[in-house]
Amino acid sequence: MKETEKNMKLWNFNFIILLGINTLTFMAFYLVFPLLAKYTSNLGASLSMAGIIVGLFSITALFIGPFGGILTDRTSKKYVMIIGTFINGITTLGYGLSPNIAFIIFFE
């Protein structure tokens, strides 16, 4: 087997690590999503306000996506992923530490 063919394998170590990190990141993202409405209700938000906050969560993700695509095209994909995962972790931690609705909206 030639050296170039050996490096072209899809299921290599780096791909498996990347797949694992993305799986855990999106799992955390989608586990927070349904709990956010209940958590905001426990903090005193009405059901309609909880729905708006969860909607903001989705809208923010929708609008940030294209910027992430542009960044990965122009810079290192590795660093964009590291920084994005770090920001995602900080915001997820921020939801749990938020004492009121204003802080949850801030972390959106």
Rosetta blueprint (number, residue, H / E / L):
1 M L
2 K L
3 E H
4 T H
5 E H
6 K H
7 N H
8 M L
9 K L
10 L L
11 W L
12 N L
13 F H
14 N H
15 F H
16 I H
17 I H
18 L H
19 L H
20 G H
21 I H
22 N H
23 T H
24 L H
25 T H
26 F H
27 M H
28 A H
29 F H
30 Y H
31 L H
32 V H
33 F H
34 P H
35 L H
36 L H
37 A H
38 K H
39 Y H
40 T H
41 S H
42 N H
43 L L
44 G L
45 A L
46 S L
47 L H
48 S H
49 M H
50 A H
51 G H
52 I H
53 I H
54 V H
55 G H
56 L H
57 F H
58 S H
59 I H
60 T H
61 A H
62 L H
63 F H
64 I H
65 G H
66 P H
67 F H
68 G H
69 G H
70 I H
71 L H
72 T H
73 D H
74 R H
75 T L
76 S L
77 K H
78 K H
79 Y H
80 V H
81 M H
82 I H
83 I H
84 G H
85 T H
86 F H
87 I H
88 N H
89 G H
90 I H
91 T H
92 T H
93 L H
94 G H
95 Y H
96 G H
97 L H
98 S L
99 P L
100 N L
101 I H
102 A H
103 F H
104 I H
105 I H
106 F H
107 F H
108 E L
